[in-house]
Amino acid sequence: MDYSAFDFIPLPVLVIDENYQVIFLNRKAKETYGDREGKCYEITHSFSQPCYTMENCPCPVKSIEEKGLESYHAVHVHRMAGREAYFYVVAGCIPESKTYIELHIDLSHLLTALEGSRLSSQLLVSEGPIVFFFWDNSPGWPVKLVSPNVKDLTGYTVEEFLRGDITYADMVHRDDLERVAREVKTYTEGGAPSWTHEDYRIVTKDGKVKWVLDHTTVVKNDQGEVIGYYGYVMDITEKHEKEEIIRNLSDASPVGIFLRQGKKLLYVNQALAEITGYSSEELIELDDVLNIIHPKDRKMVRNVMLKRDAGIKGVERYEVRIKRKDGKIRWVQISSETIFYKGSPAGIGVMVDITERKIAEKKLRRLIMYDGLTQIYNRYALEEFLSRELVKAERYKLPFGIVFFDIDDFKRINDTYGHKMGDMVLKRLARLVKGNIRKADIFGRWGGEEFLIILPQLEDPAAFAEKIRKMVESTVFDKGIKVTISLGVTTYREGDTVDTILRRVDAGLYRAKREGKNRYYVV
């Protein structure tokens, strides 16, 4: 981009990239700071590190980036060869090129005049967002000099301030006055030449409440006594109103919201407190946020936190368990992203309680995967497991066996004793077999009186089939009922599919039936 047009502006103009590198200085900037390359804080402040790391030195670029502002205004002390000067810095962003333009307005002549108390109101800025005050160091901070645009900010005229109709302290909101006075006293007694107050409120002539940013500088006489203060006061009500809207929306949200940096939570809303069972204060006081995460899920959460702390962007969504203050375990879904807060990476995110959904999913899974009568896997689940075993066998050359069996002459039991007794036999048989297989084995009801067992990593399932056959044959069910089973047995062969292996083991079962029942047949 061609920035040469800025050379015609009679004020210093700097173009800065997202890494604080100055990529252009116009003629006036070169006259003011010298024609040299470097970071903006090196050229204007002679700092070796970013100005936002220094006390009372807000960084316009960082403020625009972090707060999503279109522009930013601040008063800075800039260091040049042989002198220091106050500059009113106006900064704006060019999103498409990720650059920032700063306009520097030299306030030195104004401050010199203020310190000498000889400045006429005509020399003061009469328009714009910043109002200049000169306050006397006496109770109430009487205003001795003020710029004409004060009426836009306060509703009071210059004359009303100079006549003493209203002092500056009269205008400060009563809930903030004690804090502002304490800051003046602390900084003055501590020998600070200047400071930026914590944001406070003023009450205008028509009763409106406004938030202001106030940068104050001490004025001393020849004897070193503090005789007054001059300051630059700016209306930042819109910023606070937006922040209040965000806070209110956050507090009204049914979704938990948090801001984390390091191991600590810096902000939580009421919904997050309700989800965890802790108060907002207790959550912020936690030494380590991982303490509320279930031990089995901490590794997953820690890995996401490490990404956030490294400044890696990208939304992460994951489901973990938390341990509430009352000891109950709840499932939550967390979505988080990386932001920069006070110059360092942080994680911001939302948390939703999904415990009821997890319970419903578990119930649904049971309905889908389990047989309602016997409470073992159903045909759908068995087909899914069989597909997975085939994939593993093909990929890793792992053997597995299949045993398919049914109850011999089961219709006779239903006809003789009734279907209720037949159901009892099916349930008892399912419990019997389930109690005598390996943990890795997969057992389910194929349908009716047919059952299927998948035997991972078993090359010869014939011995197992015989064990099951003998066990069933020797079992006496209710009312002295005894049953036998016929079994088909096979193992995985290269190239098998679900259909081929099932057809083969089914053929083995019917071969066992034809040969007299109560036996197994290997195919």
N, C-alpha and C positions, 0 to 999 in steps of 0.2 A: 504494500500500500504506500502511496506517495503522501508524505507528511509535510512537504515543503511549504504548503500554504500556511502552516502554523508560524512560519518565520515572520509573517506580517502582523502577528498579534504582539502588542507591546508589553506583554506579561510573560513570565517564564511558563513554558508548556513542556511537559514530559510525557512520552509514550512509554508504557511499562508493560512487559509481558507477565504471564501468570507466575513466573519464577522470580519476579521483582527485578529483572534485568531491564535497565533503561535502553530502549532500542532507538530512541530519537530525543534530541533536545533542540528546541528552536533557538534562534539567535539570542533572544533575551535570556533564556535559561543558561546558555553557554557563557554569556556575560556575567550572570549572577553566580553560577557555581563552577565555572571553568569547563573547558571543552575536554571532557574525559569520559571514559567508559566505566561501567560498574553497575552495582545494584543501586536502587533508588535511595536506600538508607545510607549507603556509602557516600553518594554524591551530595545529598542534601543535609544529612545529619553527621556525617563522618563516623557513623556507627560501624562496628564490625559484625553486627548481627541484626536481624530484622527489628524495626522499631516497635512492633507490637510486643516484643519481649521486654521492652523498657517501660518503666513506670510512667503513667500519664502521657503516653505517646500512641494514641490510636492509629492503626494502619488503615487508610482508606481502601486500598486494594483488598486486604483481607476482610474488611467489614462488608464490602460489596459482595465478595465471593461467598462468605459464610451466611450472610443474612438475605441473600437474593435481592439486593437493592439495585436500583438503576443508577443511583448516584450517592455520593457521601460527602459530607463537609466536616472539616476539622481544623483546629488551630494548632500549628506546629512551630517549634523553635528550630530553625535551620542554622547550621554552622557553616560559615564561609571564611575565607582567609581573613583573619584578624578581627572578626566580629560575629555576633549572633543576631538573628532577626526573627521576628514573629511573622509567620505567613498564614493567611487564611487559604487552606487547600480545598479546592473543589474538584472531585474526581468522578469520572463516569466510565462505563464499561462498553466495549465494542464486542458483543458476544461472538460474532462470526469469525473474528480473528483472535479471540481470547486475549485481547489487549485492554489496557486501561489508560485513559488520558487524564492527566492532572494539570490544573491551572493554579498557579501560585500567586496570591495577592499579597504584596509586601505591606505589613501593618506597622513598620518601624516608625514612620513619621507620626502615625497616630499615637503610638504608645509614648513616644518622647514628649509629645504635646500634653498627653494626659498626666504624665508624671510631673510635668511642670505646672499643671493646672491652668494652662493658658489657651487650651484648645476651644475654639468657637464651635457651636453646633453645626455650622455650615460645612466644616471640614469632615464631619462624621458621615458615614454611609447613611443615606436616607431611605434606601430600599433594600430588599433582599431578606433572607431568612435569619440573618444574625443581627443581634442588638447589642450595642456597646454600652456598658455601664461604668461609672466611676462612683464607688461607694466610700463614704467617710467611715473611719474606724471608730465608731461610737454606737451606743445602743440603738438597735433598729436598723443599722446600716443606711443612714440617710443618703439619698442619691444626689450627688453634686453635679454630675454631668451624665447625659444620656443621649443616644442618637435619636433623630426624629422618628424613625420607624418603630419606636417603642410602643406607639399607640396600636399598631397592627398586632403586636404580641399581647399587650396587657389591657388595652382599652383606655389607659390613662395617657394624658398628654405629657410632653416634656415639662410644661409649666407646672402641672400638678405635682410632679416629682420634685422640681426645684423649689417650689413654695413650701414643700414639706406636708402637703395635703395627704400624702401616702408615703410611707417608708418602704424599703424593699422587704423588710421582715414582715410588715403588715400584709404583704402580698403572698408570702410563702404559705402554702397550705399548712394548717395547724398540726396535722398529723406528721408533717415532714420537717417542721421548723426546728425542733430539738435536734434532729439528726444533722441538718444543715449547719446549725450553730456549732455543734460538736466538731464537725469536720473543719470549719473555719478555725476554731480554737486549736485543734490538734495540729493542723498543718502550719498554722502561724507560729505556735510555740515550738514546733519541731524545726523551724527554720526553713521550711519548704518555700522556694521562690514562687512556685505556682502549682496548681493541681486542677484536676477535673473532678467535680463533685459527682457522687452517685446521683443518678437521675432523680429529680424531685418534682413536685407539683407546685404550680402557682394558681391563684384564684384571680381571674380578670375582673375588671370593673363591673361587668354585667353578670358576674357570678359563675362564669364558666371555669372549669378546671382544665388546665393544660399542663402537660409534662414538658420539662425543659432540660437541655444539656447546658451546663454552666462550667466554663473554664475560667478560673480566677487566678489573678497574679497579684502579688504583694507590692505595695508602693511604700517606700521608706524615705524619710528626710535625710539631711546631711549627717545627722547624729545616729542614723541607723534605726530610728524609731518607726514603727509601722503607723503610717498616718491614714492609710486607706487601701482600697483594692480596686483594680479594674478587671473587668471580665467580659466575656463574650457569651451571650445567652441565646440559645436557639430553640425554637419550638419543635419538639419531637413527639408531639401528641399522637400523630398518625402511626408512628412506629409502635408506641405503647398500646394503642387501641388494637392494632393488628395482633400484637402479642397476647393481649387480653382475650381477643376473639379465639385465638388458637388455644389458650389455656382453658377457656370455658368449653370449647368444643371437646378438648381432651378430657376434661372432667365429666362431661355429659356422655362421653362415648361408652358404650357397653363393652368395648374392646380394651384390654390392658395396653397401656403405652409406656415405654421406658426409654431412658437415655443412659447409656453405660459408658464408662471410661475406665480402663484398667479393670480391677476387680470390683469397683464400686458402682452402684447405681446413683446417678446424679439427679434423676427426675423419674417419678412414677405417678400415674394418675390413680383416681379412686378405684377404677375398675380393676387395675392390677392388684391393688391392696385386697380387694374382695376375693379375687381368684386365689391369692396366696394365703389369705387369712391373717397377714401381717398388716399393721398400719403403714401408711406412707413413710412416716418417720422411722419406723423399725426397718423397713426395707432399705432406706438410704443409709442407715447406720450399720448395715451388714458389712463385716470385714471382707467377705468374698461372696459374690452373687451365686457362685457355684454351690454354696451350701444349701440352697433350696432346690437344687436339681437332684433327681434320683441318682444314686451312685452309678448305676448301670448306664446312664445317659450322659454323664459328665464329660466323657471323652469327646462325644459328638459336639456338645456345646462349646467345649474348650477349643476345639479346632475352628469353629466359626468365630469365636472371640479373637483367636490369633489372626485370622484374616482381617477382621475389623481393625485390630490394633496395628496391623501392618499397612492400613490405608487401602486395602484391596476393595474395589467397588464391585457391586453385584448383589442382587437380592438373594438371600438364602431363606428357604422355607423348610422347616423340619418339625417333627413331632416327638416330644419327649415327655417324661413324667417329672412332676415336681412334688416335693414334700411340703404340704401346708404346715402352718404353725401348729395346728391341732394334731399333726401326725398323719393325716389322711393323704393318700396318694391320688393325684389327679393327672389326667392327660391334658397336655396343652399343645397347641400349634403355634410356633413362633416364626415370624417373618421379620428379617432385619436387613439393614443397609448401612454402609459406612458413610459418615459425615465427618467434617472437621469442626471441632468445638474448642474454642480458646487456643487455636493453633495446633492441636493434636488430634489424631484420629480417634473417633468414638463410634459406638454402635447405637443406632436408633432403631426401634422396632415395636411390633405389636404382638400381643399374646392373647390367644383365644382358648377358653376352656372347651375341650372336645371330649370330655369324659363320657358324656351321655352318648355321643356318636360312636365312641370306641366300644361301649357296652352293646349298642345296637348292632355294630358291625360284627362283634363276637357272636351275638345271637344269630345274626343272619348267616354268618359263616358256618355255624353249627347246623343250621337248617339246610344249608346247601351241601355241606360236606358229610353229614352224619345221618345214619339210618335212624329213623324215629323209634323203632321198636327195640333194636338191640344196642343202640348208642355206640356202634362202631362205624367205620367209614362206609359210605354208600357207593353205588356204582359210579356215579359222577367223579367222586374223589379218587376211587381206584384207577379209573382211566387216566386222570391227571397224574397221579403218582407213577403209573406205568410208563407214561410218555416221558417223564423226567428220568426214570431209570434207563430207558432206551437211549436217551441223549448221553447220559453219563457212560453207559457201556460202550457206545460208539466212539465217544471222544477220548475216554481214558482207558478203554479196553478192560473194563471191570465186569466180572461175571455177575449174574444174578439168576435166581430160580423163581419158578411160579408153581404154586399148588392150588388147584381148583377142585373143590369137592362139594357134594351135596348129600343130604340125608336120605338113606335108602328107605323106600316105601313110606315117605312122610305122609302121604295122603291117608294111609291107614290110621295114623295117629289122629288126624283131624276127624276122620269118619268115626273112629271108635270113642275118642275122648272129648271131641269138640275143638273148635278153633282156639278157644282160650288156652287150653292145655297145649295145643300146638305152638302157640305164641310163647308159652312158658319154656318149652323145649328149645325153641330158637334162641331165646334170651340166655338160658342156662348154658347152652352150647357155645354161644359167643363169648360169655365170660370165661368158660373153661379154656377155650383156645387162646384167648387174649392173655390169659395168665400164664401161658406156657410157650410164648414166643419171645424172641429177642427184642430189645428196645428199638433196634433199627428196623425190625420187620414191620410190614404194613398189612393190616388185616381188615377186611370189610365184607359186607353182605352184598353179593352181586344181584340178588333178587330172589324172592320166594325162599326156598330152602338151600340156595346155592351160595357158597362163600369162596373168596379168593384171598390168597396170601402171597405177597411179594417178598422175596428173601434176598436183600442186597448182598453182593459179594459172597454168595454161596454157590459153589460149583456143582455140588452133588446134593440136591434136595430130597433124594429118595429116602434117606434115613430119617429125615425130619417128618416126611409124610407117613412113614410107618409108625413113628412115635405118636403122632396125632391120631392115627387110626386106632391104635391099641388103647390110647387114653379114652377116646370116645366109647369104644366097645365095652370098656370096663366100668363106665359110669352108669349109676342107677339114678334116673330122674324121678320126679314126684310120681306117686301111685305105682312105683315099681317099674316105670317105663324104661326100657333099654333101647338104644338105637345104634345103628352102624352107619358108616359113611363110605362112599366110594370116591377115590381121588385120582385126578389126572396130574401128572408131574412133567415139567419141562424146564429147560434152561435157555438163556439167551443165545442166539446164533447170529453171526455177523449178517447184517442186512435185514434183520427182523424189523417189523413194524408192529404197531398195536394189534392190528388185525391178524397178522400171520402168527404171532405168538399166542393170541387168544384162541384162534382156530385150532392150533396144535394141542394146547392144553385141554381144550374142550373135547377134542377127539380122544385124548387119553382117558378123560373121565368116562366117556361112554364106552370105551373099550373095557374099562374096569367093571362097568355095569353088566356088559354082555358076558363077561367071564365069571360072573357069579356074585358081584357086589362085595362089600366089606373088604376091599383091597385097593391098591394103587397101581397105576400103570404109567410107566415113563415113556415119553415120546420125544 
